[in-house]
Amino acid sequence: MKTKAIFSAFTLFVMMSCGSANNATNDNDNNKNLEGDSLPRTECPAALNDSAKSFLAGMEAQGLDMHSVMIVQHGKVLYEHWQSEGKPDEPHVLNSVSKTFTSIAVGMAVEEGKIKLEDKLISYFPENLPKTSSKNLEKITVRDLLTMTCGHDTDHTGEMQKMDSTINWVSQFLSYPVEHIPGSYYCYNSVGTFMLSAIVQKVTGQTLDEYLKPRLFEPLAIKNVRWDTNPQGICYGGWGLFLVTEDLAKVGQLILQKGKWNGKQLISEKWVTEMTGRQTDSRQAGMTAEEMVLAGMTIENCDWLQGYGYQMWRCRNNAVRADGARGQYIIVMPDQDAVISMTSMIENADMQKQLNLVWNHLLPALDANK
């Protein structure tokens, strides 16, 4: 069902969404950052409520099928809304938002001494190496995988997704030619993230969701986690994770708090700083630099040109985001002490429209509430 078909049916809910948050606040006013299963709620400023309605109207006007939005500022939910196919308690496909969770797992394994950033990829999978190993393949490091600079000229994700189930994914990845010196060439891809998942599983003996359960999911009271696996039983890493909107907001808040939750450092502050910092230049997935120039994309108007960290994108307005195809987002906004989580099902590939609506409608209201 498209947003346009249901938007009027939810108008009253949009207008009342802050009121429902207020009702939930009574039991949580003294709940300092973030004890219990849910984020605390508080009253939504009228200006933000109006801006959120304008944001949703903008989504509808552009034919963008919005499923949910949750706005957190100063550690409390100010606004939340579900429509179309979105439901508060139903996990939503996250697509490439999954990558940020893979990065968190890698960071935890680094902190535990199981992985080093400069470890060579081939050192983890000597049994899967091709008969002839290239110099560039031998140079790929964990850090190169994290920053999407493993050296491939093109993204091989689609090819690997279509492979026969009997083919080993790790071996297939290692068989591709590495045209560029690792670390020198940015090419957004998802199978490099799959290799990070395979590394975590190799060194811990656990799939990503199993490894993250006691370290991330349980401390944040994130339940009903689903992370799909490939035929060899390895979580896809770059995609395949399903969570609810509030789970995304919690992880965004954790990142905003430099990895600390209820006084406990779940992710090292150093890792959060590196993960959210600009590690390399970037460009929109599937586009060459020349194509972006022809499309009129510039550093001033395009969020895909702000740089890439460890499986997270830098944004305009000093923000950082996890994003997934068709409009899944965790947007962390340090200057506003805010987090926005969203799920959507956008039919076209122009997710920049959705981000523009965030900057045009939600950012000014959050600035006013600093």
N, C-alpha and C positions, 0 to 999 in steps of 0.2 A: 504494500500500500504506500502510495506516495505521500509526502508531507502535505501537499496542497489539499489532498482529500480529507485529511484528518485535522488540519490546523485549527479550523474553527471549533471543532469539537473539544479541543484542548485549551481554548482561550481562557476559560474560567480557571483551569488548572494552572496556567501560566501566571494569572493574576494572583492566585492563592498560594503559589509555591513557596513564597517567603513566609506566608502565614503558617504553612505546615512545618516549615523549618523552625519557626518560633515555638510551636507546640512541643517540638522535640528538645528544645533548649532547656526547658525547666529542670530536667534531670542531669544536665551536663554543664551548667554554668560554672561549677567549681572543678570541672574536669580539665585540668591543665594538660594540654597537648598530649593527650590523645589516648587516654586510657579507655578500655572497653572495646567492644567490637565495632562501634561506629564513630565517625568523626563527630565532634560536638557541633551543634547548630546554634545560630544566633540570628537576630533580626537583620533582615536585608534592607539596606538603605534604599529609600524610594528611587533615588537616581539610578542605582544599579538595577533595581527591578525594572524600571522603564527601559534602561539600556539593554537588558537581557531580552525583553519583549521585542525591541527593535532589531536585535541580532537575529532572533528567530524569524521575524518577519522578513529580514534580508535573506536568510537562507531559503525561505519559501519563495520569495520573489525570483530568486535565481534557480529555482527548481532543484535545490539541494536537499536530499532526504535526510533530515536530522533525526537522530534517535534519542540522544540524551546530551545534557550539558550539566555540569556541576562546577560551581565557582566557590573556591575556598580562599579566604583572606584572613591573615593573622591567626591561622590555625583552626578556623571555624567555617563551616559551610554557611554561606550567605544565600545561595540560590541553587536550586536543583529542579530539573524538569526532564520528563520523558515523553516521547510521542512516537507516532508511527510504530515501528516494530520494537522500539526500546522499552525495556522493563527494568525496574530497580533491582530485582532479584534474579534476573536471567543473564548469565554470562554472555558476552558479546564477542564476536570474532575481532581480534586486534591486529591481524596482519603484522606489519613490520614494527608496531609498538613492542612486539615480542623481543626485538633486538636489544632494547634497553635492559630488559630483564636478564638476557644472556650476558650483557656487559656487567651487570651487578654480580652475577654468579662468578664470572671471571675475576672480578675485583676481590671477591671474598676468597677465592682460591689463591690469588696472589698474596693476600694478607695472611693466609694460612701456610704459605710457603710451598704450595703444591704446583704453582705455575710462576714463571717469570716472563715479563714482557718481551725480553730479547731471546727467549727460547725459540729455536727453529721449529717450524711446523713439522718438518720431516722427522725430527727426533722423537715425536710421539707415535709415528706410524711407519716404522721401518719396514714392516711386513706388507705395507700397501703401496710401496714405491714402484713406479714403472721401471722397466728394464733399463731404460736410459733416462737419467735424471739431469735436468738442465741446471746451469749455474743459478739462474734466477729462481727456480723452484727451491733450490737449496738455501736461498737467502730469505725466504718468507718467514717472518716472525709473528708471534702472537700479536704484537702491537700493530703490524701491518694488517692483520685480519680485523682488528678492532677499528682501524681508521679507514677501511675500505681501500687500502693502497697495496693490495697483495700482488699487483703487477699484471693482472689480466686486462686485456684490451676491451673485452666485452663481458657482459654478465651472462653466466652459464646457468642461471637458476632455472629458467624455463626448460632447458634441455634435460636437466637432472630430474625435474619433476615428472617428466614424461617417460623416464627410463623404465625398462622392465624391472619388476620387483626383485629379480634375482641378482641384479647388478649392485655391487658394493659402492655406496656413495662416496666413501672416503677415497677409495681407489680411483673412482672416476674423477673426483676433484683433482687429485694429484696427477692425473694423466693429461690435463689440459695444458697447452703451451702457455708459458708466462712471458708475454711479449715485452714487458717493461721491467726495469729494475724495481724490486719491491721497495715501497716507501716513496716512490717518485711520481706515481700516477694514480689519480683518484678514479675509481670506477665503482659506483654504487652497485652492490649485489647482495643477495641473501644467502648464497651457499658458502660464502666466507664465514658468515655467522654460524651456519650449520657446522663448519669445522671447529669453531670455538666450542659449540655444544659437544662435539665429539671429543675434544680435548678435555673438557670438564668431566665428561663421563669416564674417559680413560684414566684420569688421575684420581678420581673419587670413587669409582665403581657405582655411581648413582646417576640417574638421568637428571636433567636440569630441575624439573619440578621436585624430585625427591631431595636433591641437594639443597634447594632453596626453602623447602618446607620448614625446617626448624630455624633457619637463619633469617628468613624474610617473611614468608607467608604466615606462619604462626604468630610471630611477634606483632604483625600488623592485623591479625585476625582476618586474614584473607582465606576464604574457604571455597570449596567447590572448584578447585583449580583443575583445568584441563589443558594439557599441552600435547598436541598430536606428535607422533613419531614416524620416522621413516621405516622402510621394511626391515632394517637392522635393529630397530628398537631404540634409536637415538632421537631425542627431541629435535624438531626442525631448527630450533634456535632463532632463525630469522623470521619465522612466522609460526602459526599453529597454536598460539596461546589464546585462551578464552577467560575473561574476567568480567566482573561487573564494573559499572562506572565509578562507584565509590572506591573500589580497589585501586583504580588508576589514580584517583585523587590522593589516596593514602601514600602511594609510592611517590607521586609528585611532591607531597608534603615532606616525605622522608628526604628526598633530594634537596628540597629547599632548606631543610634543617641540617644540611651537610652530613647526612647519614645517621643522625642521632634520633632515637625514638624512646620517649619515656626515660630519658637519662642514660640509655644504653647505645653505644656506638655500633650499629648494625653493619654499616658500610664505612670503611675508613674515610675520613674527611679528605685525605689526599686523593683517594680514588674518585670521589665525587667531584673534586676540583678538576681533575684531569678528564674525567668522563664528560663533563659539561663544558670544558674549555675548547677553544679552537685548536685542534691538532693538525688540521690540513685544510687546504682549499676544497671547495665542494661545488657540485652542480646538480641540477635536478636529475633524478633517476631516469635513465633511458634517453637522455639528451646530451649531445656533444656541446662543447663550448660555443662552436659556431652556430649551432641551432638555437642556443639560448640568446645569442646576440641578435639573430634574425627575428626572434620572437619578441625583442624589445625588453628582455629581462636584464636588469641592472642591480648593482649593490643597493641602490636606493629603493627599488620596488619589489625585490624578490627575496623571499626568505630562504630559498635554496642556495643562495650565493653567500651566506653569512659564515660558512665554515662548518666543519664536522669534528666531533670529539670522538669518544669511544662509544659508537652505536647511538649517538644522540646528535641532533642538529642544533647549531646555533641559529638564533632568530634575530630579526630586527628588534629594537626596543630592549636590548640587553636580556632577552629571554632565551630559553633553551627548550627544546621539545623532543619528545618521542612521537613519531607519527607513523601511521599505517595506511595502506591503500584504502581508498574510498572514504577517508575522513575520520580516522581514529587518532585521538590526540591526548597526550599529557603535555601541557604547556606550563613551564615553571618560570615565574616572573619575580626575580629577586628584588627589583626596584619597588615593586608594589606589595611584596610579601604575600604573593598570591599564587594559586594553582588553578588551572582550568582543565578539566577532563571532558572529553567529548567522544561520542560514537555517532557514526553516520553510515549511510550507504549511498555515496555519491556515484552517479552513473558515469560521469566523465572524469578525466584524470586531472582536472584543474583544481587541485586542493588549495592553490594560492587564494582563490576567491573566499574560501572559508577563513583563512588566516586574515585576509584583509578585513573581513567583517568583525573579527575579534579585535583587531587594532582600531577599527573605526568606531565600534560601539561599546565594547567592554573595557578596553584599556583606559579611556578617559574617566569612566566611573570608578574604576579601581584606583586610578591616580588621585581622584578626589577624596577617596576613603582611606588614604595612607595615614 
